[in-house]
Amino acid sequence: MGKCFECEGVSRQYHHVVPRIYGGAKTVPLCDDCHAKVHDRKRMNISHLTKQALKAKRARGERTGGSVPFGYTVNTQGNTQVLIPNPPEQKTIEEIMDMRQDQVSFRKIVSVLNEKHAHGKKWHLATIQSIVRCHGRFTIECA
């Protein structure tokens, strides 16, 4: 036949881009494996595809929406927004984690940071708890 539209392997089938039931007439050549993937409802479900795409973006350090998490700033590179570490905020995160390591309570950490006027903002208990909870994980997911 020809080359698979997706992987350039040997195509043996033609797949309707828009299903015939919806009036689709155009087809693309696909190999057996790629054609099977197209019809695998588990793999081609929109929710699953969206989750996989967002996971891949986060793995590349790209921003996936929402607010910018504390400790990072946004750097635009072409059409992509990448989160990059903000050194002063990263230092504050280290201070918070050091205090927690020393068994300092969340409320005391809030008090210490507010006394220092760290980053010119008023600190709240929920913010400190979120930073501690997310530390050690991919922070972008915790925004």
C-alpha positions in Angstrom: 0.0 0.0 0.0 2.0 2.9 1.3 3.6 4.6 4.3 1.7 4.9 7.6 0.7 8.5 8.3 1.9 8.2 11.9 5.0 6.1 12.1 5.9 5.8 8.4 5.8 2.0 8.6 4.0 -0.1 6.0 0.3 0.9 5.9 -2.3 -1.8 5.4 -5.4 0.2 6.3 -7.1 3.5 5.7 -8.6 5.3 8.7 -11.3 7.9 8.4 -10.1 11.1 10.1 -13.7 12.1 10.8 -15.9 8.9 11.3 -18.1 8.1 8.4 -21.1 8.2 10.7 -20.4 12.0 11.1 -20.0 12.6 7.4 -16.2 12.1 7.2 -14.8 11.2 3.8 -11.0 11.8 4.1 -8.8 8.9 5.1 -5.2 8.5 6.1 -3.1 5.4 5.6 -2.2 3.6 8.9 -0.2 0.5 9.8 -2.0 -2.2 11.9 -0.4 -1.0 15.2 -1.3 2.6 14.7 -4.8 1.8 13.6 -5.3 -0.3 16.7 -4.1 2.6 18.9 -6.6 4.9 17.3 -9.5 2.6 18.2 -8.3 1.8 21.7 -10.9 3.7 23.7 -8.8 3.7 26.9 -5.8 5.3 25.2 -7.7 7.7 23.0 -10.1 9.0 25.7 -9.8 12.9 25.9 -9.3 12.9 29.6 -6.5 10.4 29.4 -4.8 12.2 26.5 -5.0 15.6 28.3 -3.5 14.1 31.5 -0.6 12.6 29.5 0.0 15.8 27.6 0.1 17.9 30.9 2.4 15.3 32.5 4.8 15.5 29.5 4.8 19.3 29.7 5.5 19.3 33.5 8.3 16.8 32.9 9.9 19.3 30.5 9.5 22.1 33.1 6.9 23.9 31.1 4.1 25.8 32.8 0.7 24.2 32.6 -1.5 26.9 33.9 -2.7 28.1 37.2 -0.8 30.4 39.5 3.0 30.5 39.6 4.1 28.6 42.7 6.2 30.3 45.3 9.9 29.7 44.6 9.5 30.1 40.8 9.1 32.8 38.2 7.9 32.5 34.6 10.3 32.7 31.7 8.7 32.8 28.2 10.7 30.9 25.6 9.0 31.3 22.2 5.5 30.0 22.7 6.4 28.1 25.8 6.3 29.3 29.4 8.9 27.7 31.6 9.1 27.9 35.4 12.6 28.8 36.6 13.7 28.9 40.2 13.6 32.3 42.0 16.8 32.2 44.2 15.5 34.5 47.0 12.3 32.5 47.3 14.1 29.2 47.1 16.3 30.4 50.0 13.1 31.1 52.0 11.8 27.6 51.2 15.1 26.2 52.5 14.7 28.3 55.7 11.1 26.9 56.1 12.3 23.4 55.6 15.2 23.8 58.1 12.8 25.1 60.7 10.5 22.2 60.2 13.4 19.8 60.5 14.1 21.5 63.9 10.5 20.7 64.9 9.4 24.4 64.7 5.6 24.7 64.5 3.9 26.0 61.4 2.5 28.9 63.4 6.0 29.8 64.7 7.3 29.7 61.1 4.6 32.1 60.0 5.5 34.4 62.9 9.2 34.3 62.1 8.7 35.1 58.4 6.2 37.9 59.2 8.7 39.5 61.6 11.3 39.4 58.9 8.8 40.8 56.4 10.1 38.1 54.0 9.5 39.1 50.4 7.3 42.0 51.5 4.2 39.8 52.0 2.1 38.7 54.9 2.6 34.9 55.5 -0.3 32.6 56.3 -0.5 29.2 57.9 -1.9 27.5 54.8 0.9 28.9 52.6 3.6 27.4 54.9 1.7 24.1 55.1 1.5 24.0 51.3 5.2 24.7 50.8 6.1 22.0 53.3 3.7 19.5 51.8 5.0 20.1 48.3 8.7 20.2 49.1 10.5 17.2 47.6 7.8 16.6 45.0 7.7 18.3 41.6 6.6 21.7 42.9 4.8 22.7 39.8 2.2 20.1 40.5 1.5 21.7 43.8 0.7 25.2 42.7 
